[in-house]
Amino acid sequence: MLLLAQVSEAKPPAPVDQQAPSLMSFLPAIVGAMMLYYFLIIRPERRKQTTHRTQLDLLKKNDRVVTIGGIYGVVMNVQRDQDEVTLKIDEATNAKIRVTFGAIARVIADDAAGEKPA
C-alpha cells in the first residue's frame, strides 16, 4: 500500500514554453545543413559541368577524346550546327564513328606536346 501511494503522486505539467522547442531553435541547424549540402554537392557539380562545357566548346580537329562509352578516338570533324563529332577510332583500318557532343566524356591532354624528360 505504501508503494502505491508513492507512485500515484503526480507532478504538475510543465509550462507551455518548456514543452516543445519552437521552429526558431531548429533554424540554425537547417541553415547549416543547407549550406553543407550546397558546398559539398551543388557547387562541385556546377564547376564540373562548367569545365566540361568549356572543353566541348574548345573541341577541334586532332584532339584526343574519350566517349562516355569508353571509346578512345581522335577528332576528325566537328559539326557544331548538327551537334556531331566524327572520331577516328582505329589507325590501321581508318575506322570512324559519328557521335554527339554529349557523348564526349573528356578531352585527353597531351603531355607537354609529346616531350619526355631525359
C-alpha positions as CSV (number, residue, x, y, z in Angstrom):
1,M,0.0,0.0,0.0
2,L,2.7,2.4,0.8
3,L,4.3,1.7,-2.5
4,L,1.2,2.6,-4.4
5,A,0.8,5.9,-2.6
6,Q,4.3,7.0,-3.7
7,V,3.7,6.1,-7.3
8,S,0.4,7.9,-7.6
9,E,1.8,11.2,-6.7
10,A,1.6,13.3,-9.9
11,K,3.8,16.2,-10.8
12,P,2.1,19.3,-12.3
13,P,2.6,19.6,-16.1
14,A,5.5,21.7,-17.3
15,P,4.7,25.3,-18.6
16,V,3.9,25.5,-22.3
17,D,7.2,27.3,-23.1
18,Q,9.3,24.3,-21.9
19,Q,7.2,21.5,-23.5
20,A,8.1,21.8,-27.2
21,P,11.0,23.6,-28.9
22,S,10.0,26.2,-31.4
23,L,10.9,26.4,-35.1
24,M,13.4,29.1,-34.4
25,S,15.5,26.7,-32.3
26,F,15.9,24.4,-35.4
27,L,16.6,27.2,-37.8
28,P,20.4,27.3,-37.3
29,A,20.6,23.5,-37.8
30,I,18.5,23.7,-41.0
31,V,20.6,26.6,-42.4
32,G,23.8,24.8,-41.6
33,A,22.6,21.6,-43.3
34,M,21.6,23.6,-46.4
35,M,25.0,25.3,-46.6
36,L,26.8,22.0,-46.2
37,Y,24.7,20.4,-49.0
38,Y,25.5,23.4,-51.3
39,F,29.2,23.3,-50.7
40,L,29.6,19.5,-50.8
41,I,27.1,18.6,-53.6
42,I,25.9,21.5,-55.8
43,R,29.0,23.7,-56.1
44,P,31.4,21.0,-57.2
45,E,28.9,19.6,-59.7
46,R,28.4,23.1,-61.2
47,R,32.2,23.5,-61.5
48,K,32.5,20.1,-63.2
49,Q,29.7,21.0,-65.7
50,T,31.3,24.3,-66.5
51,T,34.7,22.8,-67.2
52,H,33.1,20.0,-69.4
53,R,31.1,22.6,-71.3
54,T,34.3,24.7,-71.9
55,Q,36.2,21.6,-73.1
56,L,33.4,20.9,-75.6
57,D,33.4,24.5,-76.8
58,L,37.1,24.3,-77.4
59,L,37.0,20.9,-79.2
60,K,38.8,21.0,-82.5
61,K,40.3,18.6,-85.1
62,N,43.1,16.3,-83.9
63,D,42.1,16.5,-80.2
64,R,42.2,13.1,-78.5
65,V,39.0,12.3,-76.6
66,V,37.2,9.6,-74.7
67,T,33.5,9.0,-75.1
68,I,31.1,8.1,-72.4
69,G,31.2,4.5,-73.6
70,G,34.9,4.4,-73.1
71,I,36.0,4.6,-76.7
72,Y,39.2,6.5,-77.3
73,G,39.5,8.4,-80.6
74,V,40.9,11.4,-82.4
75,V,38.5,14.2,-83.6
76,M,38.4,14.3,-87.4
77,N,35.5,16.6,-87.9
78,V,33.4,18.9,-85.7
79,Q,29.9,20.0,-86.9
80,R,28.6,22.3,-84.2
81,D,25.4,23.1,-86.0
82,Q,24.4,19.4,-86.3
83,D,25.7,18.6,-82.8
84,E,28.0,15.9,-84.2
85,V,31.7,14.9,-83.9
86,T,33.4,12.4,-86.2
87,L,36.1,10.3,-84.4
88,K,38.8,8.2,-85.9
89,I,39.0,5.2,-83.6
90,D,41.5,2.9,-85.4
91,E,44.6,3.9,-87.3
92,A,45.1,0.6,-89.1
93,T,41.6,0.3,-90.6
94,N,40.9,4.0,-90.6
95,A,37.6,3.3,-88.8
96,K,35.5,6.3,-87.9
97,I,32.3,6.8,-85.9
98,R,30.0,9.8,-85.5
99,V,28.9,10.8,-82.0
100,T,27.0,13.7,-80.5
101,F,28.7,16.4,-78.4
102,G,27.1,14.9,-75.3
103,A,28.9,11.6,-75.9
104,I,32.3,13.2,-75.3
105,A,33.3,12.5,-71.7
106,R,36.6,14.3,-71.7
107,V,39.4,15.6,-73.8
108,I,42.8,14.0,-73.2
109,A,45.6,16.5,-72.7
110,D,48.8,15.8,-74.4
111,D,51.9,15.6,-72.1
112,A,53.8,18.7,-73.0
113,A,53.4,18.1,-76.8
114,G,54.9,14.7,-76.6
115,E,58.2,15.6,-74.9
116,K,59.7,13.1,-72.5
117,P,62.1,14.1,-69.7
118,A,65.7,12.9,-70.2
